Amino acid sequence: MTLPASALPLETPQAFLGVTKSATGKLWRDRLDARGQARALTIVQRYQLPEMLARVLAGRDVEIDAVEDFLDPTIRKLMPDPYTVTQMEAAARRIADAADRGEKVAIFGDYDVDGATSAALLAWHLRHCGLDPLIHIPDRLFEGYGPNTEAVRMLAGKGATLLVSVDCGTTSLEALAEARKLGMSVVVIDHHQCGEQLPEVDALVNPNRPDDLSGLGYLAAVGLVLVTLVAVNRELRQRGFWSAEMPEPDLLGMLHHVALGTVADVAPLTGLNRAFVAKGLIAMRRRDHVGHTALMDVSRLNGPPEAWHLGFMLGPRINAGGRIGRADLGVRLLLEGDVSEAARIAAELDRLNSERRLIEQAAEAQAEAEALASLGIEDKGAVIVTASEGWHPGVVGLVAARLKEKFARPAFAIALEPGGIGTGSGRSISGVDLGKAVRQAVRDGLLMKGGGHAMAAGVTLRKERLAEFRAWIESALAADVANSRHENELLIDGAVSARAVTPEFVKTLNRAGPFGAGNPEPVIALPSHQLVFADEVGQAHLRLRFKSGDGAIVNAMAFRSVGQKLGHALVQNRGQQLHVAGSLAVDRWQGAERVQMRVADVAVPDEGPAMIR
């Protein structure tokens, strides 16, 4: 497995536990270089923190003087002046005008979790101001993404004088021009990449517009809505709007929405986002919000919610409404005040999520077979582009994500409709900007529509251009994909023995959370532990137990590993010693706490003692 030291090129990083090629083909490497290790030591000495927590902090580039603020991120310290965002002042004044005048406001949201939470947060605030806003979430199949002319006319027909588009609208030039033509004011609160032309509206609040210098482009739309409402509250306060009968609403009391939308949209958990999610999780643990509590109950969430629960358990159920059911179910749940009605809506979302899983699995199996055939035995090809008639457009993004995970390269899944038009989604790997490539493909005439950001993109094309697009995207991204896949490393935060893996140890690591995009979960290694149990469970998962030399046991799961390289390695090495790498979580069952490792990779140890570096 490991080359002799003399055979290694000088620039090759030192392999953690000597693993140069794991079961999944990765080089294991210490997340900390010499400078990082020195920083970790300084953190231990200055703050009297446990060594492993200090290593985790140093591995996330936390400066020594910033440790206390990182461990307790506060919104008060991190919240900027909202007016640093371009056109925020105009947006706040126009929304405040609507509250002052008692106008009919229409909210147009996206059909994903970020869109649902953004619309719910804004609607809650407007209701608090005494308004009764209209809410429109477009149908994914029949309306597509963003404001459309028909919906705009419908909202104008219902008397709306202000249209607020949340988590969409930046590229909806025609529909928003129609809104202005019909006499509506328009405010857009969005975070998506801008096209070459901006819509003509009263205010476009988007920190990713070219003339914005706020540095808040990493916020999810729901976080940006909260910042906007801070500005609206301030504007209404200056006007004397708030009173004993109409008290100023507590925006920090609605951080449940901001946490859920931020995590589900895979926004980086850095800066203000970290504070939003950390405090939002605390709010969710109070179980004082009817909709969120119903969602947690139907998700069978045991114990206090953590960030990964929002991304993998709660978010997908909200999303299921927009993918294959009624697009507005998520917003309705988040605004519902009646416990029994909230439970009914949550149960419907849970049912739709189960149905979505079945639809997704069928499409995924077909797409995987197509991908294997196109890559061939030699595993050649930089980008996977799969397409089929009969796929549900609501699950193609999920299928693309699975293909990206399995084949470690950018992937597209495209649903071909009877009229010869294909709509699909792409997901990318680190270092490969998919949104940029897709926008270029639109300019080159290969795609009818397309856009997105570095890690995800949406496309619309004619069936007869599919082969041409496949060849073009392969050529366009080949170099970037080759560079990214060359750096096939697993960064390890540290190594311990099974005896040290306790609920207290996990709680110590979690002080550096919440974890997610931009703040990766710590990866811990168990050196030379015996795999004493491995059995298939659920849908392609493996339940595992590892034993250290002193007899201590760690329970583990290798999710979606059956039939994959990781699953093969585990099954073939039952009873053998393995180096194991993964993340740790506290599993709560019937009131008891125990630690479970989520296995990311394993390697067969070299002969000789394993060194913990």
N, C-alpha and C positions, 0 to 999 in steps of 0.2 A: 504493500500500500504506500509506503513512504520511501522516497528516494534517499540514499545516503547524503549526508550534508555536503560532501564534496561534489556531488553531482548537481546540486541545486544552483541555479543562476543567482547571482548576488542580489538582484532586485526582488526575488521572490520573498514575500512576507513569511515570517516564521509561523508555522502551522500550530494552531492550538491543539494540545494533546497529540501532536504529531499527525493530525488528520489532513492529508493533502488531497484526498479524493474520498468523499463520503458515499453513502448509499445513493444519494441523489446527485452525485458528481460534483460536490462543492468542496472548496478549500475552507477549512475552519480557521478563523483568525481572531485573535484577541481584539476586541473593539478598541482597546486603549493602546496607543503607541507609548513610547518612553515618556513623552511630555504629558500624555493623559494619565499615566500611572503616577507621575509626580503630582499632578493636580489632585488626583484621588487621595493621595497620602496627605496633602495639605488640608483637604476638606475634612478628613478624619481628625486631624490634629486640632484644627481651629474650631470645629463645630461638635466634636465628640460624637460623630455619627458612626454607625456600624460600617465596616469596610466595604461590604457588598453594596450598600446604598450609595456610598461615596463613589464607588466604581461606576454605578449606573448614572449618577449625576455627571461625572466627568465624561462619560461616554456620550452624553447628550450635549456636550459643549457648554455646560453651565459654568459660568465664571465664578471664581471663588467668592467674590463679594456679592454675588447674586443668589447664593444658595438659599438663604432664608426666604426671599421673595419667591423663588421657584417652588419651594416646599409648601408655601401658602400663597398661591396666586390670588390677588384681590382685584375685583373689577374697579374699585375706586382708584387704585394706583395705575391701572393699565388703560382705563377708559380715556380716550383722547377727547379734545374739544370736537364735537360733531361737525362744526363748521370748517374743519380742515378738509373735509370731503367736498369735492367740487359740486356746486349747485345744491348742497344740503340746506343752506339757508332758505333758498327759494322753495324747496320741497316742504320744509317745516312750516313756512308761512302759509303755503297753499293748503296744507292739511289742517292747520290751525284755523284758517278762514272757514273751511267746511264745518269744523266743529262750532265755531262762532255763529255761523248762519243756519245751522241745522240742515245742511245740504244732504242730498242722497249721494252716497259714495259707493262706487263699484270697485270691488277688489278682484283682480284677475291674477290667479296663481298658477304655478306649474303643478303637474300631477305627481311629483315625487315627494319624498318626506320633507325636504327643505322647502318646497313650495307650499306644502300643507301646513307646516309649522309657521311659515312666514305669514300666510293668509290668516291663520287662526290668531296669531299674536296681534296683527294689525286690526282684525275684526273685534277682538276683545277690547282693545284700546278705544276704538271708535264707539263701541257700545257703552263703554264707561263714560264717554263724552256725551251720551244721550242720543247717538245716531243709531240707525238700523241699516247697516251696510248690506249691499248685494254682494254675493260671493260667487264667482264663476271659476271652476276648475275644468279645463278642457278635456274632452274625451280623447285619449291617446290615439284610438283608431280612426275616428271620424273627423277630429279637428287638428290633431297633431300638436306640436309644441308651440307655445307662445300665443299672444293675442292674434285673433283672426277677425276678418271684416264682419262676418255674420254675427259672431258673438258680440262684437263692439256695437253693432246696430241694435241687437236685442237689449243690451244694457242701457243704451241711450233711450230706447223705446220705453223702458221702465222708469225713466225719469232721472237717471244718473247724470250729475253735472261735473263730477270729478271721477276719473278713472285712475286707480293706483295699481300698477302692474308690479307684482313681486316675484322674484326669481325668474323673470323672463321679461322680454320687451325690448332689450337693447338692439336687437336686429329686426324688430317688427315694424319696419318703416311704413309699409302700406296700411296696415291695420290701425296704427296709431295716428297716421295722417287722416284716416277716415273718422277717428274719434274727434280730432280737432275740427274737422269739417262739420260734424254733427253738433258742435258747440260745447263739447266736453273739454275740461282741463285734463291734462295727463301728467302724472308723476310716475316715473319708473324707478324702482328700487331693485337693483340687479347686480350680480357679480360676475356674469359670464363675459368672455372675451368679446371685444367690439369688432364690428366689421369696418370697412373703409369709410362708411357713411353712418352718422349718428341720427337717430330719429329726432324730428322737430317736436319737442314737448316742452311743457312748463319747467320740468326739472328732470334730469337724468342723473340719479344718484348711483354711480357705479365706480368703485375705486379702481377698476381695471380699464377705465377710459383713458386715452392717451394723455389728457391734460390734468389728470388727478395725481397729486403728490402726497396723499395722506398716508400711503404705506399700508393701507388696510385691505389690499387686494386678496389677502388670504382668508378673509371672513366668508362664511357661508351667507346666503341671502338672509336667513333668519337673524343672524348676528347683526347684519347691516340694518334690518328693520328695527331691531332694538336700539341701535345707535340713532336711527332716524327719530324714533319715538322719544328718546332723551331730548333731542332738539325740539320736538313738538311740545313736550311738557314744558320746556323752558320758555318757549314762545308764548304758550297759553298762560304760564305763570306771570310773565311780564304784562299780559293783557288783563290780568285780574280775573281770569276765567274760572280758576279753582275757588271753591268756597266750602263751607261746612256741608251744604247740600250736595255739592259736586267736588269731593276731595280728589286731590291729585292721585292718579293710580300708581301703585307700587310696581314698577317695571321689574325690579329684582325678584318679585314674587312669582314671575312668569318665566323663570330661567329653565323650567322643565322643557318648554318648547325649544329654547335656544340650544340646549344641550342635545336634544334628540335630533334636530335638524343638522347641527354642526357635525355630529359623529356620523350620521347616516349619509351625509354628502361627502364624507371622507375629506373634510377640510383639515388642514394641518393643526394639530393640537399644540400650538405655540402661541406665545403672547396672549392677547385678549381671548382667543378661542379657548386656551387652557383654563382661564379663569371662568369663562362661561360654562364650560363642561363640568369643572370641579364643583362649582356652586350649584349648577343645575342638578347634578347627581344628588347633592345633599337635599335639595328641594324634593326630588322624586322619592327619596327615602322616607320623607315625612308622610307620603301617601295622602296628601291633602288635595290633590287635583283629581276630579272624578274621572276624566278621560284617560289620563295616564295610569291611574290605578287600575281601571278596567283592562287596559292594554297589558299591564304587568301580570294581572291575574290570569288572563286568557293565554298568555305566553308561558304560564306555569313557572314564573320566575321565583325561585327560592332565595330568600335572603335579600340584602340590599343590592340595588342595581349598580353595575359597573359599566364603564364605557363600552366594553365589547358586547354587553347585553343589548345596548341601544343599537349597535350596528348589525348584530346577527339575530336578535330575537324581536325587538320592538319595531325597528325600522322596516324590516321586510313585511310585516303585517300592515302597516300604514301604506306601504308601497303597493301591496297586492290590490288594493282598491283601484289605484291608477293603472295597474298593469292589465288586469283581466276583469275588473268589476266596475262599480260606480266610482268615478274619479273623485267625487266630493266626500266619500265616506270618511276619509282620514280627517278632513277639516271638521266635519260634523261631530266626530268623536271628541276632538280636542276642544270643541266649544260646548259640548253637552254638559248640562248641570244636573240632570236626573240620573241617579245611580243605575236604575233598572234599564233605562234606555241606552245608557253608555255600555252596559254589559251586553245588550242586544247587538249594538253596532260592532263592538269588539269581537263578539262571537262570529259575526258575519265576515269580518276581516280575517279572522283566524281560519274560517272555512275557505275563503278565497285564497289564502296563503297556501293551504294544503293542496288546493286545486292547481295553483300556480306551480307548485313543486312538481306535480305529475306532468304538467305540460312542459316544464323546463327539462325534466329528465329525459323525456322522449326526444325532444329537439337536441339535447346535449349528446345523447348516444349517437344520433345521426350525424351531427356536426363533427364529433370526435372521429368517427369512421372516415368521414370525408377528409379530415385533416391528416389522419395517418396515411391515407392513400396518396395525398398530394405531397407529403414530406418524404415518403418512401423509406426504405430500409436505411438509407444513408442519412436520414434526418436533415435533408437539405431544404432551405427556404427560410427567408428572414421574417415573413409575415404570413399568417394564416387568414385566408378569406373563404368563408363557407357561406353557402346560400341554398335555400330550398323553398319550394312552394309548400304551403300548409303549416309553416311555422307561425306561431302567434307573435306578432310584433312586440307584444308586451314583455316577452322573455328573452329577446335576442341579446340585450345587454348582459343579462345574467349568463347566457350561453357563452358570449364572447369572453366574459371574465373567467369562466371555468377553463376555456381553451387556453387563455393566456397563462393561467396557473399551471396547467398540465404540461404545456409545451414550452414554457419560458420564453415566449416571444409575443409581439403584438398580434392580436386576433380580431377578426370581424365576423359577425354572424348577421346575415341579411335575410329577411323574410320577403319572398317574392310573391306579389299579389297577382290576382287573375288578369289585371289590366297590363301586365308587363312592367310594373314599377316595383322596385325593391326598396324597402326601408330597413335600415340596420344600425348596429352599434359596434363600435370598436373599443378595445381596452388595450392599454400599452404597458410597457415595462419601464423601469427607471432609466432615464437617459435618452428616451426616444419620444419626441414631441409629436403625438398623433394629431392633435388639433391643427397644428401648423401645416402638416402634410395634407390633411383633408381640405383645408381652406384653399391650398394651392391646387388641389385636384378640381375644386369647383371653378377656380379661375381658368384652369386649362380645359374646362368643358367636359370632363369625365363624369362629374357628378351634377345632378340637378340642384341639389342642396347639400350642405354639410357644414359642420362647425363643431366646436368643443374646446377642450383644453388639452394640456400635455398628456394626461393619463386616460382620457375618455373622449370619444367623438361620436357624432351621429351622422349618417349618410342617407341620401336618397338618390337612386340611380335608375336608369332604364336597363332592363334585363340584357339587352343586346350589348351594353357597354361593360358588362360584368368582367369578362375576360381581359378587356383592355385595362380596366381599373386594377384588377389583380396584378397584372404585369407592371403597371405604373407604380403602384404602392410598394411592390417588391423592390423595384429598382431605387425608388426614392429613399427607402428606409434601410437598405441593406447595410450600409456602412455603420450607421448609428446602432443598429441591432447587433452587428458583429462586435462593436466596441463594448456594448452593454453586457452581452452574454459572455464576453471574455473575462469580465470581472465577476466570476461565478463564486461568490464567497458567502459564507455564513459568519456573521460577526457574533462573537460570544462575549457576554458581559462578565462571566466568571464561572468557576466550577465549585461544586460542593458534593458531599456525600449524602446518601438518602437520609441518614440520621439527622442532618441539619434542616431537612425540608419539612417545616412545620407551618401551621397557620400563622404563627407569630413572624416567621421568616418572610412569608408572603406579604403580610401586612407591612413589614418594614420596607420591602421593595416597592409596594404600592404607594408609599409616601412620595415617590417620584412621579406618580400618575397624575391625571388620567392618561392612559396610553392609547395610541392610535397613530394615524398618519402624522408624520413630523415629530413624534415622540414615541419611538418604537418600544414595544413591550420588551422587558429584559429577557435575554436568551441565556439560560443557565445550562451548564453541562454537568452530567453525572459520569465521572470517569470509571470505566471498567465495572459496570454493574451487570449482574446476570439477569437475562430475560427469563423469568420463571413462569410467565403465563402470557399467552397471546391467543385471543379468540375473536372471531368476527362478530360484530354486533351492529344492529341498525342497518343503515344504507351505506355499505362499503366502509364502515369504520372498524378499527381494531381496538379492543380493550386489552390493556397490558399491565403487567406488574414487573418491576425491576427490584433486585435485591443487592444491597451492598455487601462487602466482605464481612461486616459485623452483624449481618442478618436483618438490618432495617429495610423496610419495604416502601416503595413509592408506587402509587397507582397512577396509571397514565392512559391516555387515549391518542390514537393516531387517526385523526378525522380524514375521511375520504381517501384512505391510503390503499384499500384493497384494489389490486390490479395495477397499482403504481409501483415505481421503483422502491419507495419507502416500505410499502406493504410487503413486497417480495422479500426485502432484506430482513424484515422482522419475522416473517413466517419461516424463512429458511434458517434463522439463527435462534430458534427456541432452545432454551437451556444454555445458551452461550453467553460469553461476556461481550458487552457492547459499550462503546462510548455513546451517550445519549444526549441530545440537545433539544431544548424546548422551553416553553413558557409555563409559568406556574399560576394556578388559580385555586381559590378555596371553594370546595364543593360542599354545599349544605344539603343534607338529606335527613329528614325527620329530626331536626334540631341538632344533629351532630355535625361538626366541622372536620373535614379532612382535605388534604391537599391533593390535587390532581395535576399531573403534568400533561400539557398538550405537546406531543412529540413532533418536532419539525424535521429531525434528521438523526441518523445513527451512523456509526462507523465501527468496523471490526478493529479492535486495538492491535497495534504492533506487538510483537513479542517483547517482553520486558516491562518494567513498572511504568505506569502512566504518571506523568508529571502534571501537577496542577500549577499552571502559571498564573 
